Amino acid sequence: MFKSQCLLLCLCFVAASFGNIAPFIDKCEWSDKACLVKSSQKAVPFLAAGLKEIGLPPLDPLKMSKATLQEGELKIEFEDMTVIGTSKCKVVKVERNLDQSSLLFEAECPIKVEGTYTGSGKLIFAPFEGHGAFEVQTNKIFISIKAEIKTVTGADGVEHWQVGKVENSYDCIEKASFKFENLFNGDKSKADPIMVIFDQSWKELMSSVAKPIVNAIVDEYVSAIKIFADKVPRNELE
């Protein structure tokens, strides 16, 4: 009797261990766009918190080591960055194109990035130089990710999605703020023109200065998608 109970407990443990990896995913018909958005939105906080059981690190806060801007005379190194806001992303579109074997994902996110910078050169029309803490924040940035996907047999013997070529774009919908400390070693007379540019030309700066940072963030998102697809069987997703 005791052996039978032990065997039953072992079977229950095995069943639990190899059950659904992503129980928070609600499967939808690919034609049901409303369901796809709702299901994706439900998954956001789970993915943002990370899934240790499949080796998926947290996305909020997201730690990034480095991003580099090299544009004309301006060069800025961004380091030791922390990104906050992924868990608050609002999914606005999810579409699967079966003919092109692609998946489109679009969301609006309140992203805040903090870290350190080292830069020199010319920002738009003003000299730029400094080293210290920086912060970039926007209440709403639109991010679009389009990924090629195909079905492959994984190491576990079941079908998985495999993520191929990825395209991305972004647009800052609401005003962004830029804070760079210790510009020109604290010389306010030299720093003031830069502060005016940060305030008045934020849209242009989000397309230039912030570009390597946003691209690095999207790369982390794509990496998470690849880990997720590699570990979660296709039959749990569709």
Secondary structure, DSSP 4 states (H G I P E B T S, - for coil): -HHHHHHHHHHHHHHHHTS-S-TTPPP--TT-HHHHHHHHHHHHHHHHH-BGGGTB--SSSEEEEEEEEEETTEEEEEEEEEEE-GGG-EEEEEEEETTTTEEEEEEEE--EEEEEEEEEEEETTEEEEEEEEEEEEES-EEEEEEEEEEEEE-TTSSEEEEEEEEEEEEEE-S-EEEEETTBGGG-HHHHHHHHHHHHHSHHHHHHTTTHHHHHHHHHHHHHHHHHHHHHS-GGGT-
